[in-house]
Amino acid sequence: MTDRRIYVDYIARTEGDGAIDIVIGPNGELKKARWEVWEPPRFFEAFLIGRKAEEVPEIVQRICGICPHAHHIAAVRAVERAMGVKVSEQTVLLRELLHYADWIMSHALHVYCLAAPDFLGYESVIAMAGNPELLPVVGKALELKRLGNDLIVLLSGHEIQNRTSVVGGFTAVPAKSDLEKIKERLKAAKDFAFETVKLAAKLASQPPYPDLVRKCEHVALHDVRKYAINEGRLVSTEGLDVPDWEYPVWIIEKHVPACNCKHAIIKGRDSFLVGPLARVNNNFAQLSADAKKAAEEVGFKVPCFNPFMSIVARAIELVHSLDACMALIDWIGEPVFEEPSFEYKAGESYAVTEAARGICCHGGRIDKDGVVQKWDIVAPTARNVYNLEKDFQEFVPKLLNLSDEELTLKCEIMIRNYDPCQSCATHSLKVRLHRER
């Protein structure tokens, strides 16, 4: 009996390169379903060694052009914690506002430009815009993304590479009048954010969105006072509850064949999921009132263990992010410039932030002269690689009656649903489907 193989060179609308390798036996049994990330490592951890501590947050933000601020803030917090640097409340709030702006940009990008084309039958958001009925929606989506970018520029001086946030504080702060102008735009965007939740729920409840429930552990930052984005304890739906700086103890990584990205498990347990769905499951009570209302109106209930509902969780977080930004602007009031300062001190520590895709981990050891001796970086996609593979192992057997083309599309949808960033994760995609006969 001859082999049957499907080979797709690249999957559109993801960042980086990798491969899905699926082998189906002659009797319809699944023999292999593996995600092989072959994006080459970039060795950020290695070339940070020997650099001054204050350089680390500036360098690591160049890991990713979509969530640079998650990397930057995790690194700056780890450096400050290691050297015992204390920052003002205003610095904490400005960093939080900067990171929420990044969420607005990234979530709008994912929902409308990366995910929606799959479920509306278009090859890209550009093709969607060619439909006169969808063109206004695409336009509003890009306006929402632009709003996130504009707030980032106001706070950091650049859309991607932050120029103002440093160890110890900010080298420049925005004017209150500019923040108030942005606040009016945030307020005006709320109606479209509500519509985004409704659209996401509609897409998630109809073909080709499948109903897949696999109860795995969901991990996120948690803060009883507010929705955690930059600070909090590391918690899970299975009872994990530890300080974020203990992540190297509780999240274990291992090398696997044919993959430049390590597999991660919770110590003593198994794979886990990070990202919007995990955050909403662990922090629903801390969402803004309007975000909870939006979830209720579309029937979204926690805990939810269908990974395909991540698009709804992202849309709910869009509503929350707009509310959080407006609240932060009110809380900050009139920003006052505070000269950043710190002193070198030997120490070792770690920190976690919530990138749009899930927990972003940084930390290491610094000597008495402020020189980095070791550094650890783990992007959210690296946390999800093993869990995605296990989703495939449960998902693919349900679809063996489909044609190779239909099955490949379903697999591509699952990958994009995770919103992966393979370049960040290497410390898809090619789809290779092989049926044995």
VOPAGU-2260 file (C-alpha; in pm, 1 decimal, decimal comma):
REM VOPAGU-2260
SITE   aa  ch    i         X         Y         Z
SITE  MET   A    0       0,0       0,0       0,0
SITE  THR   A    1     137,3     342,1     -91,8
SITE  ASP   A    2     180,2     638,5     135,4
SITE  ARG   A    3     -43,7     942,2     110,1
SITE  ARG   A    4     121,9    1275,0     178,8
SITE  ILE   A    5      12,0    1637,5     197,0
SITE  TYR   A    6     286,1    1896,3     195,7
SITE  VAL   A    7     215,0    2267,8     232,6
SITE  ASP   A    8     522,4    2487,5     206,3
SITE  TYR   A    9     404,1    2780,4     419,1
SITE  ILE   A   10      95,8    2876,5     613,8
SITE  ALA   A   11       3,6    3241,0     575,8
SITE  ARG   A   12     -71,7    3486,1     855,7
SITE  THR   A   13     170,2    3353,1    1116,4
SITE  GLU   A   14     516,2    3483,6    1204,6
SITE  GLY   A   15     816,1    3258,0    1156,1
SITE  ASP   A   16     870,6    2912,6    1009,6
SITE  GLY   A   17     789,4    2560,1    1117,4
SITE  ALA   A   18     612,1    2244,9    1010,2
SITE  ILE   A   19     318,9    2029,2    1107,2
SITE  ASP   A   20     400,4    1664,4    1041,4
SITE  ILE   A   21      96,9    1434,9    1043,9
SITE  VAL   A   22     114,3    1063,0     968,9
SITE  ILE   A   23    -204,6     860,5     937,2
SITE  GLY   A   24    -182,6     482,0     925,1
SITE  PRO   A   25    -353,8     254,7     669,8
SITE  ASN   A   26    -640,1     180,7     908,9
SITE  GLY   A   27    -707,7     547,7     982,4
SITE  GLU   A   28    -508,6     555,7    1305,9
SITE  LEU   A   29    -307,0     866,0    1391,7
SITE  LYS   A   30      58,5     764,4    1412,8
SITE  LYS   A   31     214,4    1109,0    1450,4
SITE  ALA   A   32     101,1    1469,2    1488,5
SITE  ARG   A   33     394,6    1694,9    1565,0
SITE  TRP   A   34     464,0    2065,7    1541,0
SITE  GLU   A   35     824,2    2109,9    1430,9
SITE  VAL   A   36     939,7    2468,0    1472,1
SITE  TRP   A   37    1252,1    2505,5    1263,3
SITE  GLU   A   38    1287,7    2883,2    1283,2
SITE  PRO   A   39    1661,1    2920,1    1362,9
SITE  PRO   A   40    1760,3    3031,0    1713,4
SITE  ARG   A   41    1881,5    3390,1    1743,1
SITE  PHE   A   42    2087,3    3348,6    2061,7
SITE  PHE   A   43    1960,5    3655,7    2249,1
SITE  GLU   A   44    2031,6    3483,6    2580,6
SITE  ALA   A   45    2394,5    3425,0    2482,7
SITE  PHE   A   46    2481,7    3770,0    2357,7
SITE  LEU   A   47    2326,2    3939,8    2660,7
SITE  ILE   A   48    2600,1    3788,4    2874,3
SITE  GLY   A   49    2862,8    4052,8    2943,2
SITE  ARG   A   50    2629,7    4345,7    2865,9
SITE  LYS   A   51    2536,1    4606,3    3123,5
SITE  ALA   A   52    2207,6    4542,2    3301,1
SITE  GLU   A   53    2039,7    4858,6    3171,4
SITE  GLU   A   54    2104,3    4746,7    2813,3
SITE  VAL   A   55    1901,3    4428,2    2850,5
SITE  PRO   A   56    1548,8    4579,8    2833,1
SITE  GLU   A   57    1647,7    4785,4    2529,8
SITE  ILE   A   58    1797,9    4488,4    2346,1
SITE  VAL   A   59    1527,1    4229,1    2414,4
SITE  GLN   A   60    1244,8    4447,6    2282,4
SITE  ARG   A   61    1394,3    4373,2    1940,5
SITE  ILE   A   62    1299,7    4008,0    1974,9
SITE  CYS   A   63     948,7    4079,3    1845,7
SITE  GLY   A   64     792,8    4359,4    1644,1
SITE  ILE   A   65     439,0    4270,8    1757,2
SITE  CYS   A   66     487,6    4247,9    2134,1
SITE  PRO   A   67     815,7    4430,9    2202,7
SITE  HIS   A   68     679,1    4596,2    2515,0
SITE  ALA   A   69     599,5    4264,0    2684,5
SITE  HIS   A   70     965,4    4162,8    2645,5
SITE  HIS   A   71    1089,6    4506,3    2748,2
SITE  ILE   A   72     877,3    4534,7    3062,1
SITE  ALA   A   73     947,7    4177,5    3175,2
SITE  ALA   A   74    1321,2    4241,4    3135,2
SITE  VAL   A   75    1316,7    4582,8    3301,9
SITE  ARG   A   76    1124,2    4441,8    3598,8
SITE  ALA   A   77    1366,4    4148,0    3629,4
SITE  VAL   A   78    1665,7    4383,5    3622,3
SITE  GLU   A   79    1510,4    4615,8    3881,0
SITE  ARG   A   80    1417,1    4326,3    4106,1
SITE  ALA   A   81    1766,7    4175,5    4083,2
SITE  MET   A   82    1935,5    4507,8    4169,7
SITE  GLY   A   83    1675,9    4616,4    4425,9
SITE  VAL   A   84    1556,5    4917,7    4224,6
SITE  LYS   A   85    1226,6    5069,7    4340,3
SITE  VAL   A   86    1012,4    5267,3    4095,3
SITE  SER   A   87     729,3    5512,9    4151,0
SITE  GLU   A   88     358,6    5437,5    4119,3
SITE  GLN   A   89     349,5    5663,3    3813,0
SITE  THR   A   90     614,2    5446,4    3643,8
SITE  VAL   A   91     411,3    5132,2    3717,0
SITE  LEU   A   92      97,0    5291,1    3571,0
SITE  LEU   A   93     269,0    5427,1    3260,2
SITE  ARG   A   94     420,2    5085,3    3187,3
SITE  GLU   A   95      77,8    4927,6    3229,8
SITE  LEU   A   96     -76,6    5180,8    2992,5
SITE  LEU   A   97     198,9    5115,3    2737,9
SITE  HIS   A   98     141,2    4741,5    2753,5
SITE  TYR   A   99    -237,4    4771,8    2718,1
SITE  ALA   A  100    -180,3    4984,8    2408,8
SITE  ASP   A  101      22,3    4694,5    2270,6
SITE  TRP   A  102    -269,1    4458,1    2343,2
SITE  ILE   A  103    -511,6    4681,7    2153,9
SITE  MET   A  104    -283,3    4685,6    1852,1
SITE  SER   A  105    -211,7    4311,2    1862,3
SITE  HIS   A  106    -565,3    4187,2    1938,2
SITE  ALA   A  107    -716,9    4399,8    1661,8
SITE  LEU   A  108    -451,3    4266,8    1423,8
SITE  HIS   A  109    -518,5    3905,1    1514,7
SITE  VAL   A  110    -898,6    3906,7    1517,1
SITE  TYR   A  111    -947,0    4090,0    1188,8
SITE  CYS   A  112    -630,9    4038,3     985,1
SITE  LEU   A  113    -512,1    3691,9    1089,1
SITE  ALA   A  114    -815,6    3493,5    1208,7
SITE  ALA   A  115   -1130,5    3635,0    1047,1
SITE  PRO   A  116   -1028,1    3555,8     686,5
SITE  ASP   A  117   -1029,1    3183,2     774,0
SITE  PHE   A  118   -1389,7    3184,7     885,9
SITE  LEU   A  119   -1524,1    3420,0     624,0
SITE  GLY   A  120   -1367,2    3228,8     336,1
SITE  TYR   A  121   -1100,6    3479,2     229,9
SITE  GLU   A  122    -730,8    3427,7     173,0
SITE  SER   A  123    -640,2    3752,9     347,9
SITE  VAL   A  124    -776,3    4069,5     502,8
SITE  ILE   A  125    -696,0    4246,0     174,3
SITE  ALA   A  126    -934,9    4010,2      -4,0
SITE  MET   A  127   -1193,2    4077,7     268,6
SITE  ALA   A  128   -1163,5    4449,3     201,7
SITE  GLY   A  129   -1254,8    4379,1    -160,1
SITE  ASN   A  130   -1607,6    4295,8     -43,5
SITE  PRO   A  131   -1804,4    4624,2     -24,9
SITE  GLU   A  132   -1996,9    4495,3     276,3
SITE  LEU   A  133   -1679,0    4410,9     470,1
SITE  LEU   A  134   -1470,6    4710,8     367,1
SITE  PRO   A  135   -1614,4    4937,3     643,6
SITE  VAL   A  136   -1541,8    4666,7     902,9
SITE  VAL   A  137   -1183,2    4629,5     784,5
SITE  GLY   A  138   -1147,2    5007,4     794,8
SITE  LYS   A  139   -1268,6    5024,0    1155,3
SITE  ALA   A  140   -1038,4    4736,8    1251,2
SITE  LEU   A  141    -739,1    4921,1    1111,4
SITE  GLU   A  142    -849,4    5237,1    1293,9
SITE  LEU   A  143    -857,7    5038,7    1619,3
SITE  LYS   A  144    -510,8    4901,9    1553,0
SITE  ARG   A  145    -395,9    5256,5    1468,2
SITE  LEU   A  146    -532,3    5374,5    1803,5
SITE  GLY   A  147    -315,6    5122,2    1985,2
SITE  ASN   A  148     -11,7    5226,4    1783,6
SITE  ASP   A  149     -73,6    5597,9    1845,3
SITE  LEU   A  150     -93,1    5544,6    2220,3
SITE  ILE   A  151     232,3    5346,3    2204,9
SITE  VAL   A  152     401,8    5633,3    2020,1
SITE  LEU   A  153     271,1    5886,5    2271,6
SITE  LEU   A  154     417,2    5688,8    2562,4
SITE  SER   A  155     735,2    5544,1    2416,1
SITE  GLY   A  156     828,3    5769,4    2124,3
SITE  HIS   A  157     814,7    5493,2    1862,2
SITE  GLU   A  158     561,9    5238,6    1738,5
SITE  ILE   A  159     791,5    4940,5    1794,0
SITE  GLN   A  160    1120,3    5026,7    1961,6
SITE  ASN   A  161    1053,0    5200,6    2292,2
SITE  ARG   A  162    1270,9    5506,0    2353,1
SITE  THR   A  163    1150,8    5630,3    2691,7
SITE  SER   A  164    1099,5    5338,0    2933,6
SITE  VAL   A  165    1425,9    5247,2    3106,9
SITE  VAL   A  166    1551,2    5087,7    3426,2
SITE  GLY   A  167    1427,2    5314,9    3703,5
SITE  GLY   A  168    1148,5    5494,0    3515,7
SITE  PHE   A  169    1085,4    5700,6    3202,6
SITE  THR   A  170    1314,1    5949,3    3029,7
SITE  ALA   A  171    1008,2    6145,4    2909,9
SITE  VAL   A  172     638,4    6150,0    2996,0
SITE  PRO   A  173     336,9    6251,8    2785,1
SITE  ALA   A  174     137,1    6568,7    2838,3
SITE  LYS   A  175    -200,7    6535,5    3007,4
SITE  SER   A  176    -368,4    6709,2    2713,1
SITE  ASP   A  177    -237,4    6443,2    2473,3
SITE  LEU   A  178    -352,9    6164,0    2702,1
SITE  GLU   A  179    -699,6    6320,5    2718,9
SITE  LYS   A  180    -719,7    6330,7    2338,3
SITE  ILE   A  181    -633,5    5962,4    2324,4
SITE  LYS   A  182    -892,0    5894,0    2594,1
SITE  GLU   A  183   -1166,8    6039,1    2373,2
SITE  ARG   A  184   -1061,2    5807,1    2092,2
SITE  LEU   A  185   -1061,3    5511,4    2330,3
SITE  LYS   A  186   -1413,0    5598,3    2437,9
SITE  ALA   A  187   -1528,3    5627,2    2076,8
SITE  ALA   A  188   -1384,3    5282,8    1998,2
SITE  LYS   A  189   -1593,9    5101,3    2258,9
SITE  ASP   A  190   -1893,4    5036,7    2032,4
SITE  PHE   A  191   -1674,7    4870,8    1769,4
SITE  ALA   A  192   -1504,3    4663,2    2040,8
SITE  PHE   A  193   -1847,5    4534,6    2149,4
SITE  GLU   A  194   -1924,4    4447,7    1787,6
SITE  THR   A  195   -1592,4    4264,1    1770,0
SITE  VAL   A  196   -1698,8    4038,2    2058,0
SITE  LYS   A  197   -2026,3    3960,7    1880,1
SITE  LEU   A  198   -1845,2    3886,3    1554,5
SITE  ALA   A  199   -1590,8    3660,8    1726,6
SITE  ALA   A  200   -1867,2    3468,2    1903,3
SITE  LYS   A  201   -2054,0    3425,2    1576,4
SITE  LEU   A  202   -1745,1    3296,3    1398,7
SITE  ALA   A  203   -1666,5    3058,8    1685,5
SITE  SER   A  204   -2013,4    2903,8    1673,7
SITE  GLN   A  205   -2034,4    2809,7    1306,8
SITE  PRO   A  206   -1834,4    2605,4    1053,3
SITE  PRO   A  207   -1544,6    2584,3     991,3
SITE  TYR   A  208   -1487,1    2647,6    1362,8
SITE  PRO   A  209   -1493,6    2304,6    1530,4
SITE  ASP   A  210   -1599,5    2223,9    1882,4
SITE  LEU   A  211   -1289,6    2084,3    2053,4
SITE  VAL   A  212   -1278,4    2057,4    2430,6
SITE  ARG   A  213    -955,3    1931,4    2585,7
SITE  LYS   A  214    -922,2    2014,7    2951,0
SITE  CYS   A  215    -559,7    2110,9    2991,1
SITE  GLU   A  216    -404,3    2341,3    3249,4
SITE  HIS   A  217    -440,8    2713,6    3173,5
SITE  VAL   A  218    -167,2    2939,1    3316,0
SITE  ALA   A  219    -167,6    3318,1    3357,0
SITE  LEU   A  220     -64,2    3602,9    3583,1
SITE  HIS   A  221    -321,0    3691,6    3847,9
SITE  ASP   A  222    -374,0    3994,1    4072,1
SITE  VAL   A  223    -677,8    4015,8    4300,0
SITE  ARG   A  224    -678,4    4397,2    4264,1
SITE  LYS   A  225    -686,5    4421,8    3885,6
SITE  TYR   A  226    -657,3    4230,6    3558,9
SITE  ALA   A  227    -294,3    4119,6    3556,8
SITE  ILE   A  228     -77,3    4232,6    3266,2
SITE  ASN   A  229     264,4    4335,3    3404,5
SITE  GLU   A  230     262,5    4208,8    3761,9
SITE  GLY   A  231     102,1    3932,5    3964,4
SITE  ARG   A  232     133,5    3574,5    4081,4
SITE  LEU   A  233     157,9    3283,1    3842,1
SITE  VAL   A  234    -165,2    3082,3    3874,8
SITE  SER   A  235    -348,3    2810,2    3686,5
SITE  THR   A  236    -685,2    2643,0    3656,3
SITE  GLU   A  237    -531,2    2340,1    3829,5
SITE  GLY   A  238    -421,1    2520,5    4145,1
SITE  LEU   A  239     -75,0    2656,4    4065,1
SITE  ASP   A  240     -23,6    2973,0    4270,1
SITE  VAL   A  241     337,4    3091,7    4301,6
SITE  PRO   A  242     531,8    3420,4    4278,4
SITE  ASP   A  243     611,3    3507,3    3916,5
SITE  TRP   A  244     985,3    3510,8    3987,3
SITE  GLU   A  245     965,9    3136,3    4064,5
SITE  TYR   A  246     868,2    3046,2    3707,7
SITE  PRO   A  247    1202,3    2865,7    3639,0
SITE  VAL   A  248    1121,4    2628,1    3926,4
SITE  TRP   A  249     765,8    2543,2    3821,6
SITE  ILE   A  250     777,8    2556,8    3440,9
SITE  ILE   A  251    1012,8    2288,8    3313,7
SITE  GLU   A  252    1153,1    2290,9    2959,4
SITE  LYS   A  253    1306,7    2011,0    2759,0
SITE  HIS   A  254    1460,4    1970,6    2414,4
SITE  VAL   A  255    1272,4    1755,7    2165,4
SITE  PRO   A  256    1382,1    1615,2    1826,9
SITE  ALA   A  257    1318,7    1814,4    1507,7
SITE  CYS   A  258    1216,4    2128,9    1694,0
SITE  ASN   A  259    1420,6    2437,8    1774,0
SITE  CYS   A  260    1162,9    2531,7    2036,7
SITE  LYS   A  261    1163,9    2351,3    2370,8
SITE  HIS   A  262     855,3    2177,6    2509,4
SITE  ALA   A  263     725,1    2307,8    2842,2
SITE  ILE   A  264     531,2    2140,6    3123,0
SITE  ILE   A  265     424,7    2235,7    3473,2
SITE  LYS   A  266     651,0    2062,7    3724,6
SITE  GLY   A  267     507,6    1720,6    3801,8
SITE  ARG   A  268     225,0    1764,2    3550,2
SITE  ASP   A  269     181,2    1804,9    3175,7
SITE  SER   A  270     145,5    2063,2    2898,0
SITE  PHE   A  271     -43,0    2386,5    2952,7
SITE  LEU   A  272    -197,9    2674,6    2761,7
SITE  VAL   A  273    -119,6    3046,0    2790,9
SITE  GLY   A  274    -280,3    3347,0    2622,9
SITE  PRO   A  275    -617,2    3524,7    2618,2
SITE  LEU   A  276    -828,2    3217,6    2698,2
SITE  ALA   A  277    -605,8    3124,3    2991,6
SITE  ARG   A  278    -613,1    3484,0    3119,7
SITE  VAL   A  279    -990,3    3514,0    3098,9
SITE  ASN   A  280   -1035,3    3174,3    3265,1
SITE  ASN   A  281    -809,7    3272,5    3555,5
SITE  ASN   A  282    -905,1    3640,0    3584,4
SITE  PHE   A  283   -1267,4    3677,7    3477,4
SITE  ALA   A  284   -1359,3    3853,1    3803,1
SITE  GLN   A  285   -1099,1    4124,1    3736,5
SITE  LEU   A  286   -1230,1    4216,7    3388,9
SITE  SER   A  287   -1395,3    4556,2    3347,1
SITE  ALA   A  288   -1772,4    4569,8    3392,3
SITE  ASP   A  289   -1828,1    4622,2    3019,8
SITE  ALA   A  290   -1599,0    4332,8    2928,2
SITE  LYS   A  291   -1799,1    4104,7    3157,5
SITE  LYS   A  292   -2119,3    4238,4    3002,8
SITE  ALA   A  293   -1990,1    4165,1    2653,5
SITE  ALA   A  294   -1901,7    3809,6    2756,8
SITE  GLU   A  295   -2245,9    3758,6    2909,1
SITE  GLU   A  296   -2425,4    3890,7    2599,5
SITE  VAL   A  297   -2257,4    3633,2    2373,3
SITE  GLY   A  298   -2292,9    3348,2    2623,3
SITE  PHE   A  299   -1922,4    3310,7    2697,4
SITE  LYS   A  300   -1876,7    3132,8    3030,0
SITE  VAL   A  301   -1567,5    3033,9    3225,4
SITE  PRO   A  302   -1397,2    2802,8    3257,1
SITE  CYS   A  303   -1382,3    2737,0    2884,6
SITE  PHE   A  304   -1148,9    2469,1    2752,7
SITE  ASN   A  305   -1218,0    2492,8    2380,3
SITE  PRO   A  306    -897,3    2643,8    2236,3
SITE  PHE   A  307   -1093,4    2769,8    1935,5
SITE  MET   A  308   -1274,9    3011,2    2168,2
SITE  SER   A  309    -951,7    3207,4    2206,6
SITE  ILE   A  310   -1076,9    3452,9    1942,5
SITE  VAL   A  311   -1371,3    3538,5    2170,0
SITE  ALA   A  312   -1139,6    3580,4    2469,2
SITE  ARG   A  313    -920,8    3816,5    2263,6
SITE  ALA   A  314   -1223,8    4024,4    2168,4
SITE  ILE   A  315   -1337,2    4040,9    2532,3
SITE  GLU   A  316    -987,6    4159,9    2625,7
SITE  LEU   A  317   -1016,8    4433,2    2361,5
SITE  VAL   A  318   -1315,4    4577,5    2547,2
SITE  HIS   A  319   -1130,7    4546,0    2876,9
SITE  SER   A  320    -814,1    4704,6    2735,1
SITE  LEU   A  321   -1001,4    5015,3    2622,3
SITE  ASP   A  322   -1159,6    5047,0    2967,6
SITE  ALA   A  323    -829,0    4985,5    3142,9
SITE  CYS   A  324    -650,4    5250,3    2935,0
SITE  MET   A  325    -914,0    5511,9    3012,4
SITE  ALA   A  326    -899,9    5428,4    3383,5
SITE  LEU   A  327    -519,3    5447,1    3383,3
SITE  ILE   A  328    -522,3    5786,8    3210,9
SITE  ASP   A  329    -755,1    5916,3    3483,8
SITE  TRP   A  330    -539,9    5760,8    3754,2
SITE  ILE   A  331    -216,4    5905,0    3616,7
SITE  GLY   A  332    -362,9    6254,3    3584,9
SITE  GLU   A  333     -91,1    6506,5    3500,0
SITE  PRO   A  334     230,5    6307,6    3445,0
SITE  VAL   A  335     533,1    6452,0    3623,8
SITE  PHE   A  336     883,5    6388,8    3496,7
SITE  GLU   A  337    1088,7    6183,3    3743,9
SITE  GLU   A  338    1459,1    6136,5    3674,8
SITE  PRO   A  339    1528,0    5761,8    3640,8
SITE  SER   A  340    1801,7    5643,6    3875,0
SITE  PHE   A  341    1956,0    5319,6    3999,4
SITE  GLU   A  342    2273,7    5176,7    4143,6
SITE  TYR   A  343    2444,9    4855,0    4040,9
SITE  LYS   A  344    2398,3    4572,0    4285,2
SITE  ALA   A  345    2460,6    4199,7    4251,6
SITE  GLY   A  346    2149,3    3990,2    4237,8
SITE  GLU   A  347    1941,3    3733,1    4053,6
SITE  SER   A  348    1571,2    3750,3    3979,7
SITE  TYR   A  349    1299,9    3682,5    3724,9
SITE  ALA   A  350     976,2    3843,7    3611,2
SITE  VAL   A  351     671,9    3766,3    3397,3
SITE  THR   A  352     444,1    3985,9    3188,6
SITE  GLU   A  353     141,0    3893,6    2979,1
SITE  ALA   A  354     220,4    3943,0    2612,6
SITE  ALA   A  355     -84,5    3936,6    2387,8
SITE  ARG   A  356      -3,9    3568,3    2326,0
SITE  GLY   A  357      56,1    3472,3    2690,1
SITE  ILE   A  358     319,6    3479,7    2961,4
SITE  CYS   A  359     654,5    3634,4    2862,6
SITE  CYS   A  360     939,8    3539,6    3095,6
SITE  HIS   A  361    1273,8    3708,8    3156,5
SITE  GLY   A  362    1538,9    3702,5    3423,9
SITE  GLY   A  363    1891,2    3621,4    3523,0
SITE  ARG   A  364    2195,2    3706,0    3730,8
SITE  ILE   A  365    2378,0    4039,2    3747,8
SITE  ASP   A  366    2711,4    4098,7    3922,4
SITE  LYS   A  367    2811,2    4387,6    4149,4
SITE  ASP   A  368    2931,3    4591,9    3851,2
SITE  GLY   A  369    2596,7    4561,0    3673,8
SITE  VAL   A  370    2723,6    4305,7    3421,2
SITE  VAL   A  371    2489,8    4026,2    3311,4
SITE  GLN   A  372    2624,3    3681,2    3398,0
SITE  LYS   A  373    2329,6    3479,3    3264,8
SITE  TRP   A  374    1986,2    3553,5    3120,8
SITE  ASP   A  375    1674,6    3347,0    3049,0
SITE  ILE   A  376    1410,2    3440,1    2790,9
SITE  VAL   A  377    1095,4    3239,2    2720,6
SITE  ALA   A  378     832,9    3380,9    2484,4
SITE  PRO   A  379     466,7    3274,5    2510,8
SITE  THR   A  380     465,1    3068,5    2191,6
SITE  ALA   A  381     735,5    2848,2    2344,4
SITE  ARG   A  382     496,0    2774,1    2630,3
SITE  ASN   A  383     221,5    2671,0    2386,5
SITE  VAL   A  384     417,6    2453,2    2140,9
SITE  TYR   A  385     371,6    2126,9    2331,4
SITE  ASN   A  386       8,1    2202,9    2413,6
SITE  LEU   A  387     -68,6    2274,9    2048,8
SITE  GLU   A  388      86,7    1942,1    1955,6
SITE  LYS   A  389    -135,4    1763,9    2208,6
SITE  ASP   A  390    -439,2    1948,2    2069,1
SITE  PHE   A  391    -350,1    1810,4    1727,5
SITE  GLN   A  392    -329,1    1457,7    1865,6
SITE  GLU   A  393    -687,9    1486,9    1987,3
SITE  PHE   A  394    -818,8    1704,1    1704,4
SITE  VAL   A  395    -694,1    1526,3    1391,8
SITE  PRO   A  396    -856,1    1183,6    1461,6
SITE  LYS   A  397   -1196,9    1354,4    1454,3
SITE  LEU   A  398   -1131,9    1476,7    1099,8
SITE  LEU   A  399    -995,2    1173,5     919,7
SITE  ASN   A  400   -1301,9    1154,2     695,0
SITE  LEU   A  401   -1211,1    1491,5     542,2
SITE  SER   A  402   -1016,8    1535,8     223,8
SITE  ASP   A  403    -649,3    1621,3     254,4
SITE  GLU   A  404    -723,4    1979,4     151,7
SITE  GLU   A  405    -997,5    2023,2     412,7
SITE  LEU   A  406    -793,4    1857,5     686,0
SITE  THR   A  407    -493,5    2077,3     607,4
SITE  LEU   A  408    -709,2    2390,1     630,2
SITE  LYS   A  409    -843,3    2280,7     970,5
SITE  CYS   A  410    -487,9    2230,9    1094,5
SITE  GLU   A  411    -385,5    2573,4     965,0
SITE  ILE   A  412    -683,6    2728,3    1145,0
SITE  MET   A  413    -580,1    2564,9    1470,5
SITE  ILE   A  414    -226,0    2698,4    1435,6
SITE  ARG   A  415    -341,6    3053,1    1362,8
SITE  ASN   A  416    -589,1    3028,9    1651,0
SITE  TYR   A  417    -289,4    3014,6    1886,6
SITE  ASP   A  418    -154,2    3332,4    1721,9
SITE  PRO   A  419     199,0    3186,6    1730,5
SITE  CYS   A  420     527,5    3367,1    1684,9
SITE  GLN   A  421     789,0    3106,8    1596,3
SITE  SER   A  422    1075,2    3356,7    1575,2
SITE  CYS   A  423    1019,7    3455,9    1937,3
SITE  ALA   A  424     974,7    3095,9    2046,5
SITE  THR   A  425    1304,5    2954,4    1922,0
SITE  HIS   A  426    1534,8    2970,3    2222,4
SITE  SER   A  427     422,1    2724,2    1052,9
SITE  LEU   A  428     461,2    2687,3     874,7
SITE  LYS   A  429     485,4    2383,7     660,6
SITE  VAL   A  430     210,7    2126,7     693,0
SITE  ARG   A  431     311,4    1774,3     604,6
SITE  LEU   A  432      25,8    1524,8     611,8
SITE  HIS   A  433     114,0    1163,7     542,9
SITE  ARG   A  434    -142,2     884,9     512,9
SITE  GLU   A  435     -18,0     528,8     507,8
SITE  ARG   A  436    -218,1     281,5     298,3
